[in-house]
Structure formats: C-alpha cells, structure tokens
Amino acid sequence: MLLRYVIAMGIAMLAILFAVILGDYGPWYLSWVLGTGFMILVAASAGVLFEAQEDAAKAASPAEPTEARDVAKVMGGAASSAPGGRTRR
C-alpha cells in the first residue's frame, strides 16, 4: 500500500513539474495527446468494420447479388439492403 502511495505521489510530482515547465503550451499538448489517442481508436474501429464487411462478403453465397452482401444480413439481421426500407423484387 505504501509503495502505491509513493508511486502515485511521484507521478503527481512529475505532472506538476511538466505543467510548470510547459506553462501556456500545456493545453496544446494535452489536446494533441487526446486527439492522437482518439484518432487511433477511430482507425481501430474502422479496421474492425472492414474485417466484418470482408467476412460478410465471404459468407454470402455467390448466387446472391452484391447489394445483399451487407453485414446486417449475414450476421442475422432482418434489415433490407434496399435504400429507404423498400423490398427488392
């Protein structure tokens, strides 16, 4: 428990030291770090979506038209792939 307290105090001291050194540039660096992390999360979620779309395309039968090869249909959803919720003929 004491070791955790010492580590937390050390991190707090470093944070205060960085804040004093950075001065007015602190908010800019904070937004840069947060923005970079957010963009990494967006890129990772786009990669997951791309993989799901590829899996959906592989799972669709070749006789099906390409419009029907969407993630919702392959994953078990009953959504129509036609725009506006209209059914296809």
PyMOL commands that set and color helices and strands:
alter all, ss='L'
color gray80, all
select helices_A, chain A and resi 2-59+66-68+71-74+83-85
alter helices_A, ss='H'
color red, helices_A
deselect
rebuild
show_as cartoon
